[in-house]
Amino acid sequence: MNSHGLGLRLAGVNDKALSVFAWIDLQHKFLADTYDQLLISPDRKHISRCLYLGHKIQHVCKHHSMGVLAALQLNRNPRNQNIKELYAAVLCELIGRQAGMTPSARLLLVCAALTQDIGMLDLQDDLLDKQTTAVTDAQRRQIQKHPLNGLKILKQAGVKDAVWLSAVEQHHERLDGKGYPQALRGEQISQAARILSLADIYVAMSRPRGDRPARLPRDAMKQIFLRRGEQIDADLARSLITILGTQPPGSWVRLANDEVAVVVRRSETPAFPVVGAVLAGDGEHLDQALIRDTSDHAFTMVEMVKAPFHFNLGAILSSLWPDIIDG
C-alpha cells in the first residue's frame, strides 16, 4: 500500500474508521463527482452536495485538523487532480475560525473554496496541471475570466449567499490592486475573499504543477510572510502561521541522527514540532514510525527535505494520526 492507500477498518455497524489519507481520498472522489454534475446541470441539488461536504470538513477540523492538513500536504496521488480545492477549504475553515467568523459564514467560505475554480475546471484538469511550458496568452485570458465564469455557474445553480459568491468572484484580487478580474483594492475585497485568496496562494505554492515542482512548505510560508500587508492581509497571514507553524504538518525533515521524519503536529514550542521518524539514516524505512522530540539535541531538525521516493510508507504514515470515524 502506498502513502495514499485506504487503510479501511470497520469500527461499528454503520461507522467506518478511516485513515486520514483514506478520508481525503473519499472526499476527493465525492468532490470530483460533484464537479461533473455541476458542469452538466447547475442546480440546487448539486450545490447541496457542496454544503454536505462543507459540513464534513467543518466537523473533521474540530478533532483531526493536524492529520487532515498533513494528509493534504503529503498527498501526491495523480488521480486527485482537485486536491488543491480540498486543501484550501480546510485552511479556510481554520483561518475563518481564527478570524472570528460564525460557523454558518465559515460553511459558505468552505463551499467557496470547493468551487473557486469551477469556471475553468476543463482548462485546469486537462492542461494547466500537466503543462510543462508557460501559459499562453489565450490561456491567461481564460484564467483571468474564471472568477466571473464561476460566479455565473454558481448563480445558475441557485447560490445566493453573498459570502460564497464574493469569495469566488474576488479570490484573485489583491490588496494592492494588482489582482483580477476587477483590480479591487484594500477594503473593496471581502473578508471571505481575502481568506480564500490566502489559502489559495499557500496551497498553489505547496502543490506541484506541470511547469514547476512544489515549494517546500517553509519556503511557501516565507513567501506568505513577505507578501503580507502588500498583497495579503497581514492579520490573516499571522493566523495562517499560527495554524500551520513554521514547519507545517506533513513537512519532511532530516534529524540530527540522520533519520528522515514527517511533521505530525505543532508542539507548545513552535520551533520544535512533534515529528515521526519513518526512514533510518541508511534510507531504509523503519518497521514503525517513531515519535521524536525535536527539542532533544539528538533529534534536532537539521533541514527540511523533499518528499522521499519510497514504497510502502502508507501504513507507517497512517499510524501517525488518529483514524477518522466516518459515519
MARKOLLO-789387 format. One record per residue (C-alpha): residue in one letter; chain; y, z, x. Coordinates in steps of 0.5 Angstrom, whole numbers, plus 500, padded with zeros to 3 digits. Layout:
REM MARKOLLO-789387
<drenza r="a" c="A" Y="Y" Z="Z" X="X"/>
...
This chain:
REM MARKOLLO-789387
<drenza r="m" c="A" Y="500" Z="500" X="500"/>
<drenza r="n" c="A" Y="507" Z="498" X="503"/>
<drenza r="s" c="A" Y="513" Z="502" X="502"/>
<drenza r="h" c="A" Y="514" Z="499" X="495"/>
<drenza r="g" c="A" Y="508" Z="501" X="493"/>
<drenza r="l" c="A" Y="507" Z="504" X="486"/>
<drenza r="g" c="A" Y="503" Z="511" X="487"/>
<drenza r="l" c="A" Y="502" Z="512" X="480"/>
<drenza r="r" c="A" Y="498" Z="518" X="478"/>
<drenza r="l" c="A" Y="497" Z="521" X="471"/>
<drenza r="a" c="A" Y="501" Z="527" X="469"/>
<drenza r="g" c="A" Y="499" Z="528" X="462"/>
<drenza r="v" c="A" Y="497" Z="524" X="456"/>
<drenza r="n" c="A" Y="504" Z="521" X="455"/>
<drenza r="d" c="A" Y="508" Z="522" X="461"/>
<drenza r="k" c="A" Y="507" Z="519" X="468"/>
<drenza r="a" c="A" Y="508" Z="522" X="475"/>
<drenza r="l" c="A" Y="511" Z="516" X="479"/>
<drenza r="s" c="A" Y="514" Z="516" X="486"/>
<drenza r="v" c="A" Y="521" Z="514" X="487"/>
<drenza r="f" c="A" Y="519" Z="507" X="489"/>
<drenza r="a" c="A" Y="515" Z="506" X="483"/>
<drenza r="w" c="A" Y="520" Z="509" X="479"/>
<drenza r="i" c="A" Y="525" Z="504" X="482"/>
<drenza r="d" c="A" Y="520" Z="498" X="481"/>
<drenza r="l" c="A" Y="519" Z="500" X="474"/>
<drenza r="q" c="A" Y="527" Z="500" X="472"/>
<drenza r="h" c="A" Y="528" Z="493" X="476"/>
<drenza r="k" c="A" Y="523" Z="490" X="472"/>
<drenza r="f" c="A" Y="526" Z="492" X="466"/>
<drenza r="l" c="A" Y="533" Z="490" X="468"/>
<drenza r="a" c="A" Y="530" Z="483" X="470"/>
<drenza r="d" c="A" Y="527" Z="482" X="463"/>
<drenza r="t" c="A" Y="534" Z="485" X="460"/>
<drenza r="y" c="A" Y="538" Z="479" X="464"/>
<drenza r="d" c="A" Y="533" Z="474" X="462"/>
<drenza r="q" c="A" Y="534" Z="476" X="455"/>
<drenza r="l" c="A" Y="542" Z="477" X="455"/>
<drenza r="l" c="A" Y="543" Z="470" X="458"/>
<drenza r="i" c="A" Y="538" Z="467" X="453"/>
<drenza r="s" c="A" Y="541" Z="470" X="447"/>
<drenza r="p" c="A" Y="547" Z="475" X="448"/>
<drenza r="d" c="A" Y="547" Z="480" X="442"/>
<drenza r="r" c="A" Y="547" Z="488" X="441"/>
<drenza r="k" c="A" Y="539" Z="488" X="441"/>
<drenza r="h" c="A" Y="539" Z="486" X="448"/>
<drenza r="i" c="A" Y="545" Z="490" X="450"/>
<drenza r="s" c="A" Y="542" Z="497" X="447"/>
<drenza r="r" c="A" Y="537" Z="496" X="453"/>
<drenza r="c" c="A" Y="542" Z="497" X="458"/>
<drenza r="l" c="A" Y="544" Z="503" X="454"/>
<drenza r="y" c="A" Y="537" Z="505" X="454"/>
<drenza r="l" c="A" Y="536" Z="504" X="462"/>
<drenza r="g" c="A" Y="543" Z="507" X="463"/>
<drenza r="h" c="A" Y="541" Z="514" X="460"/>
<drenza r="k" c="A" Y="534" Z="514" X="464"/>
<drenza r="i" c="A" Y="539" Z="513" X="470"/>
<drenza r="q" c="A" Y="543" Z="519" X="468"/>
<drenza r="h" c="A" Y="537" Z="523" X="467"/>
<drenza r="v" c="A" Y="534" Z="522" X="473"/>
<drenza r="c" c="A" Y="540" Z="523" X="477"/>
<drenza r="k" c="A" Y="540" Z="530" X="475"/>
<drenza r="h" c="A" Y="534" Z="532" X="478"/>
<drenza r="h" c="A" Y="532" Z="526" X="483"/>
<drenza r="s" c="A" Y="539" Z="524" X="486"/>
<drenza r="m" c="A" Y="537" Z="524" X="493"/>
<drenza r="g" c="A" Y="530" Z="521" X="492"/>
<drenza r="v" c="A" Y="532" Z="515" X="488"/>
<drenza r="l" c="A" Y="538" Z="514" X="493"/>
<drenza r="a" c="A" Y="533" Z="514" X="499"/>
<drenza r="a" c="A" Y="528" Z="509" X="495"/>
<drenza r="l" c="A" Y="534" Z="504" X="493"/>
<drenza r="q" c="A" Y="536" Z="504" X="501"/>
<drenza r="l" c="A" Y="529" Z="503" X="503"/>
<drenza r="n" c="A" Y="527" Z="498" X="498"/>
<drenza r="r" c="A" Y="526" Z="491" X="501"/>
<drenza r="n" c="A" Y="522" Z="488" X="496"/>
<drenza r="p" c="A" Y="523" Z="481" X="496"/>
<drenza r="r" c="A" Y="521" Z="481" X="488"/>
<drenza r="n" c="A" Y="527" Z="486" X="487"/>
<drenza r="q" c="A" Y="533" Z="481" X="487"/>
<drenza r="n" c="A" Y="537" Z="485" X="483"/>
<drenza r="i" c="A" Y="536" Z="492" X="486"/>
<drenza r="k" c="A" Y="544" Z="492" X="488"/>
<drenza r="e" c="A" Y="546" Z="493" X="481"/>
<drenza r="l" c="A" Y="541" Z="499" X="480"/>
<drenza r="y" c="A" Y="544" Z="502" X="487"/>
<drenza r="a" c="A" Y="551" Z="501" X="484"/>
<drenza r="a" c="A" Y="549" Z="504" X="477"/>
<drenza r="v" c="A" Y="546" Z="510" X="481"/>
<drenza r="l" c="A" Y="552" Z="511" X="485"/>
<drenza r="c" c="A" Y="557" Z="510" X="479"/>
<drenza r="e" c="A" Y="553" Z="516" X="475"/>
<drenza r="l" c="A" Y="554" Z="520" X="481"/>
<drenza r="i" c="A" Y="561" Z="518" X="483"/>
<drenza r="g" c="A" Y="563" Z="519" X="476"/>
<drenza r="r" c="A" Y="561" Z="526" X="475"/>
<drenza r="q" c="A" Y="565" Z="528" X="482"/>
<drenza r="a" c="A" Y="571" Z="525" X="479"/>
<drenza r="g" c="A" Y="570" Z="529" X="472"/>
<drenza r="m" c="A" Y="568" Z="523" X="467"/>
<drenza r="t" c="A" Y="565" Z="525" X="461"/>
<drenza r="p" c="A" Y="557" Z="524" X="460"/>
<drenza r="s" c="A" Y="559" Z="518" X="455"/>
<drenza r="a" c="A" Y="564" Z="515" X="459"/>
<drenza r="r" c="A" Y="559" Z="515" X="465"/>
<drenza r="l" c="A" Y="554" Z="512" X="461"/>
<drenza r="l" c="A" Y="559" Z="506" X="460"/>
<drenza r="l" c="A" Y="560" Z="506" X="467"/>
<drenza r="v" c="A" Y="553" Z="505" X="469"/>
<drenza r="c" c="A" Y="552" Z="500" X="464"/>
<drenza r="a" c="A" Y="558" Z="496" X="467"/>
<drenza r="a" c="A" Y="554" Z="497" X="474"/>
<drenza r="l" c="A" Y="548" Z="494" X="471"/>
<drenza r="t" c="A" Y="552" Z="488" X="468"/>
<drenza r="q" c="A" Y="557" Z="487" X="473"/>
<drenza r="d" c="A" Y="554" Z="480" X="476"/>
<drenza r="i" c="A" Y="552" Z="478" X="469"/>
<drenza r="g" c="A" Y="557" Z="472" X="470"/>
<drenza r="m" c="A" Y="554" Z="469" X="476"/>
<drenza r="l" c="A" Y="546" Z="471" X="476"/>
<drenza r="d" c="A" Y="544" Z="464" X="477"/>
<drenza r="l" c="A" Y="548" Z="463" X="483"/>
<drenza r="q" c="A" Y="546" Z="470" X="486"/>
<drenza r="d" c="A" Y="539" Z="469" X="485"/>
<drenza r="d" c="A" Y="538" Z="462" X="487"/>
<drenza r="l" c="A" Y="543" Z="461" X="492"/>
<drenza r="l" c="A" Y="547" Z="467" X="495"/>
<drenza r="d" c="A" Y="542" Z="472" X="496"/>
<drenza r="k" c="A" Y="538" Z="467" X="501"/>
<drenza r="q" c="A" Y="543" Z="462" X="503"/>
<drenza r="t" c="A" Y="544" Z="463" X="511"/>
<drenza r="t" c="A" Y="551" Z="459" X="511"/>
<drenza r="a" c="A" Y="558" Z="461" X="509"/>
<drenza r="v" c="A" Y="559" Z="460" X="501"/>
<drenza r="t" c="A" Y="562" Z="453" X="500"/>
<drenza r="d" c="A" Y="569" Z="452" X="496"/>
<drenza r="a" c="A" Y="565" Z="451" X="490"/>
<drenza r="q" c="A" Y="561" Z="457" X="490"/>
<drenza r="r" c="A" Y="567" Z="461" X="492"/>
<drenza r="r" c="A" Y="571" Z="459" X="485"/>
<drenza r="q" c="A" Y="565" Z="460" X="481"/>
<drenza r="i" c="A" Y="564" Z="467" X="485"/>
<drenza r="q" c="A" Y="572" Z="469" X="483"/>
<drenza r="k" c="A" Y="570" Z="467" X="476"/>
<drenza r="h" c="A" Y="564" Z="471" X="475"/>
<drenza r="p" c="A" Y="568" Z="477" X="472"/>
<drenza r="l" c="A" Y="571" Z="473" X="467"/>
<drenza r="n" c="A" Y="565" Z="470" X="465"/>
<drenza r="g" c="A" Y="561" Z="476" X="465"/>
<drenza r="l" c="A" Y="567" Z="479" X="460"/>
<drenza r="k" c="A" Y="566" Z="473" X="456"/>
<drenza r="i" c="A" Y="558" Z="474" X="455"/>
<drenza r="l" c="A" Y="559" Z="482" X="454"/>
<drenza r="k" c="A" Y="564" Z="481" X="448"/>
<drenza r="q" c="A" Y="559" Z="475" X="445"/>
<drenza r="a" c="A" Y="553" Z="481" X="446"/>
<drenza r="g" c="A" Y="558" Z="486" X="442"/>
<drenza r="v" c="A" Y="560" Z="490" X="447"/>
<drenza r="k" c="A" Y="567" Z="493" X="445"/>
<drenza r="d" c="A" Y="567" Z="499" X="450"/>
<drenza r="a" c="A" Y="574" Z="499" X="454"/>
<drenza r="v" c="A" Y="571" Z="503" X="460"/>
<drenza r="w" c="A" Y="565" Z="498" X="460"/>
<drenza r="l" c="A" Y="569" Z="492" X="459"/>
<drenza r="s" c="A" Y="575" Z="494" X="464"/>
<drenza r="a" c="A" Y="570" Z="496" X="470"/>
<drenza r="v" c="A" Y="566" Z="489" X="469"/>
<drenza r="e" c="A" Y="573" Z="485" X="469"/>
<drenza r="q" c="A" Y="576" Z="489" X="474"/>
<drenza r="h" c="A" Y="571" Z="491" X="479"/>
<drenza r="h" c="A" Y="573" Z="486" X="485"/>
<drenza r="e" c="A" Y="580" Z="488" X="484"/>
<drenza r="r" c="A" Y="583" Z="492" X="490"/>
<drenza r="l" c="A" Y="589" Z="497" X="490"/>
<drenza r="d" c="A" Y="593" Z="492" X="495"/>
<drenza r="g" c="A" Y="593" Z="487" X="490"/>
<drenza r="k" c="A" Y="588" Z="482" X="494"/>
<drenza r="g" c="A" Y="582" Z="482" X="489"/>
<drenza r="y" c="A" Y="581" Z="477" X="484"/>
<drenza r="p" c="A" Y="581" Z="475" X="478"/>
<drenza r="q" c="A" Y="588" Z="477" X="477"/>
<drenza r="a" c="A" Y="590" Z="480" X="483"/>
<drenza r="l" c="A" Y="592" Z="487" X="480"/>
<drenza r="r" c="A" Y="595" Z="493" X="484"/>
<drenza r="g" c="A" Y="594" Z="500" X="484"/>
<drenza r="e" c="A" Y="594" Z="504" X="477"/>
<drenza r="q" c="A" Y="593" Z="497" X="474"/>
<drenza r="i" c="A" Y="586" Z="498" X="476"/>
<drenza r="s" c="A" Y="582" Z="502" X="471"/>
<drenza r="q" c="A" Y="578" Z="508" X="474"/>
<drenza r="a" c="A" Y="572" Z="506" X="472"/>
<drenza r="a" c="A" Y="573" Z="499" X="476"/>
<drenza r="r" c="A" Y="575" Z="503" X="482"/>
<drenza r="i" c="A" Y="569" Z="507" X="482"/>
<drenza r="l" c="A" Y="565" Z="501" X="481"/>
<drenza r="s" c="A" Y="568" Z="497" X="486"/>
<drenza r="l" c="A" Y="567" Z="502" X="491"/>
<drenza r="a" c="A" Y="560" Z="503" X="489"/>
<drenza r="d" c="A" Y="559" Z="495" X="490"/>
<drenza r="i" c="A" Y="562" Z="495" X="496"/>
<drenza r="y" c="A" Y="558" Z="500" X="499"/>
<drenza r="v" c="A" Y="551" Z="497" X="496"/>
<drenza r="a" c="A" Y="553" Z="490" X="499"/>
<drenza r="m" c="A" Y="554" Z="492" X="506"/>
<drenza r="s" c="A" Y="548" Z="496" X="506"/>
<drenza r="r" c="A" Y="543" Z="491" X="503"/>
<drenza r="p" c="A" Y="541" Z="485" X="507"/>
<drenza r="r" c="A" Y="544" Z="478" X="505"/>
<drenza r="g" c="A" Y="542" Z="471" X="507"/>
<drenza r="d" c="A" Y="548" Z="470" X="511"/>
<drenza r="r" c="A" Y="547" Z="477" X="515"/>
<drenza r="p" c="A" Y="543" Z="483" X="516"/>
<drenza r="a" c="A" Y="544" Z="490" X="512"/>
<drenza r="r" c="A" Y="549" Z="494" X="516"/>
<drenza r="l" c="A" Y="547" Z="501" X="518"/>
<drenza r="p" c="A" Y="549" Z="506" X="513"/>
<drenza r="r" c="A" Y="553" Z="510" X="518"/>
<drenza r="d" c="A" Y="557" Z="503" X="519"/>
<drenza r="a" c="A" Y="558" Z="502" X="512"/>
<drenza r="m" c="A" Y="561" Z="509" X="511"/>
<drenza r="k" c="A" Y="565" Z="508" X="517"/>
<drenza r="q" c="A" Y="568" Z="501" X="513"/>
<drenza r="i" c="A" Y="569" Z="505" X="507"/>
<drenza r="f" c="A" Y="573" Z="510" X="511"/>
<drenza r="l" c="A" Y="577" Z="505" X="514"/>
<drenza r="r" c="A" Y="579" Z="502" X="507"/>
<drenza r="r" c="A" Y="581" Z="508" X="504"/>
<drenza r="g" c="A" Y="588" Z="508" X="501"/>
<drenza r="e" c="A" Y="589" Z="501" X="502"/>
<drenza r="q" c="A" Y="583" Z="497" X="498"/>
<drenza r="i" c="A" Y="579" Z="503" X="496"/>
<drenza r="d" c="A" Y="581" Z="509" X="492"/>
<drenza r="a" c="A" Y="582" Z="515" X="497"/>
<drenza r="d" c="A" Y="579" Z="520" X="493"/>
<drenza r="l" c="A" Y="573" Z="516" X="491"/>
<drenza r="a" c="A" Y="572" Z="515" X="498"/>
<drenza r="r" c="A" Y="571" Z="522" X="499"/>
<drenza r="s" c="A" Y="567" Z="523" X="493"/>
<drenza r="l" c="A" Y="562" Z="518" X="496"/>
<drenza r="i" c="A" Y="562" Z="521" X="503"/>
<drenza r="t" c="A" Y="561" Z="528" X="500"/>
<drenza r="i" c="A" Y="555" Z="525" X="495"/>
<drenza r="l" c="A" Y="551" Z="521" X="501"/>
<drenza r="g" c="A" Y="553" Z="525" X="507"/>
<drenza r="t" c="A" Y="555" Z="521" X="514"/>
<drenza r="q" c="A" Y="547" Z="519" X="514"/>
<drenza r="p" c="A" Y="545" Z="517" X="507"/>
<drenza r="p" c="A" Y="538" Z="519" X="504"/>
<drenza r="g" c="A" Y="534" Z="513" X="506"/>
<drenza r="s" c="A" Y="537" Z="512" X="513"/>
<drenza r="w" c="A" Y="533" Z="511" X="519"/>
<drenza r="v" c="A" Y="534" Z="515" X="525"/>
<drenza r="r" c="A" Y="531" Z="517" X="532"/>
<drenza r="l" c="A" Y="530" Z="524" X="534"/>
<drenza r="a" c="A" Y="530" Z="527" X="541"/>
<drenza r="n" c="A" Y="523" Z="528" X="541"/>
<drenza r="d" c="A" Y="523" Z="520" X="540"/>
<drenza r="e" c="A" Y="520" Z="520" X="533"/>
<drenza r="v" c="A" Y="523" Z="516" X="528"/>
<drenza r="a" c="A" Y="525" Z="519" X="522"/>
<drenza r="v" c="A" Y="528" Z="518" X="515"/>
<drenza r="v" c="A" Y="533" Z="522" X="512"/>
<drenza r="v" c="A" Y="531" Z="526" X="506"/>
<drenza r="r" c="A" Y="537" Z="529" X="504"/>
<drenza r="r" c="A" Y="543" Z="533" X="506"/>
<drenza r="s" c="A" Y="543" Z="540" X="508"/>
<drenza r="e" c="A" Y="548" Z="545" X="508"/>
<drenza r="t" c="A" Y="551" Z="543" X="514"/>
<drenza r="p" c="A" Y="553" Z="536" X="513"/>
<drenza r="a" c="A" Y="552" Z="534" X="521"/>
<drenza r="f" c="A" Y="544" Z="536" X="520"/>
<drenza r="p" c="A" Y="541" Z="533" X="514"/>
<drenza r="v" c="A" Y="533" Z="534" X="513"/>
<drenza r="v" c="A" Y="529" Z="529" X="515"/>
<drenza r="g" c="A" Y="522" Z="527" X="515"/>
<drenza r="a" c="A" Y="519" Z="524" X="521"/>
<drenza r="v" c="A" Y="514" Z="518" X="520"/>
<drenza r="l" c="A" Y="513" Z="515" X="527"/>
<drenza r="a" c="A" Y="511" Z="518" X="533"/>
<drenza r="g" c="A" Y="514" Z="517" X="540"/>
<drenza r="d" c="A" Y="509" Z="511" X="541"/>
<drenza r="g" c="A" Y="511" Z="508" X="535"/>
<drenza r="e" c="A" Y="504" Z="509" X="531"/>
<drenza r="h" c="A" Y="505" Z="512" X="524"/>
<drenza r="l" c="A" Y="503" Z="520" X="523"/>
<drenza r="d" c="A" Y="498" Z="522" X="518"/>
<drenza r="q" c="A" Y="503" Z="525" X="514"/>
<drenza r="a" c="A" Y="511" Z="526" X="514"/>
<drenza r="l" c="A" Y="513" Z="532" X="518"/>
<drenza r="i" c="A" Y="520" Z="535" X="516"/>
<drenza r="r" c="A" Y="524" Z="536" X="521"/>
<drenza r="d" c="A" Y="530" Z="541" X="522"/>
<drenza r="t" c="A" Y="536" Z="536" X="526"/>
<drenza r="s" c="A" Y="540" Z="543" X="528"/>
<drenza r="d" c="A" Y="534" Z="544" X="532"/>
<drenza r="h" c="A" Y="535" Z="542" X="539"/>
<drenza r="a" c="A" Y="528" Z="539" X="539"/>
<drenza r="f" c="A" Y="529" Z="535" X="533"/>
<drenza r="t" c="A" Y="537" Z="533" X="534"/>
<drenza r="m" c="A" Y="538" Z="526" X="532"/>
<drenza r="v" c="A" Y="540" Z="521" X="537"/>
<drenza r="e" c="A" Y="541" Z="515" X="534"/>
<drenza r="m" c="A" Y="541" Z="511" X="527"/>
<drenza r="v" c="A" Y="536" Z="505" X="528"/>
<drenza r="k" c="A" Y="534" Z="499" X="523"/>
<drenza r="a" c="A" Y="528" Z="500" X="519"/>
<drenza r="p" c="A" Y="522" Z="499" X="523"/>
<drenza r="f" c="A" Y="517" Z="494" X="521"/>
<drenza r="h" c="A" Y="511" Z="498" X="520"/>
<drenza r="f" c="A" Y="505" Z="497" X="515"/>
<drenza r="n" c="A" Y="502" Z="503" X="511"/>
<drenza r="l" c="A" Y="508" Z="507" X="510"/>
<drenza r="g" c="A" Y="508" Z="507" X="503"/>
<drenza r="a" c="A" Y="504" Z="513" X="502"/>
<drenza r="i" c="A" Y="508" Z="517" X="507"/>
<drenza r="l" c="A" Y="515" Z="516" X="505"/>
<drenza r="s" c="A" Y="513" Z="517" X="498"/>
<drenza r="s" c="A" Y="511" Z="524" X="499"/>
<drenza r="l" c="A" Y="518" Z="526" X="502"/>
<drenza r="w" c="A" Y="521" Z="526" X="495"/>
<drenza r="p" c="A" Y="518" Z="529" X="488"/>
<drenza r="d" c="A" Y="515" Z="525" X="483"/>
<drenza r="i" c="A" Y="519" Z="523" X="477"/>
<drenza r="i" c="A" Y="516" Z="524" X="470"/>
<drenza r="d" c="A" Y="517" Z="518" X="466"/>
<drenza r="g" c="A" Y="515" Z="519" X="459"/>
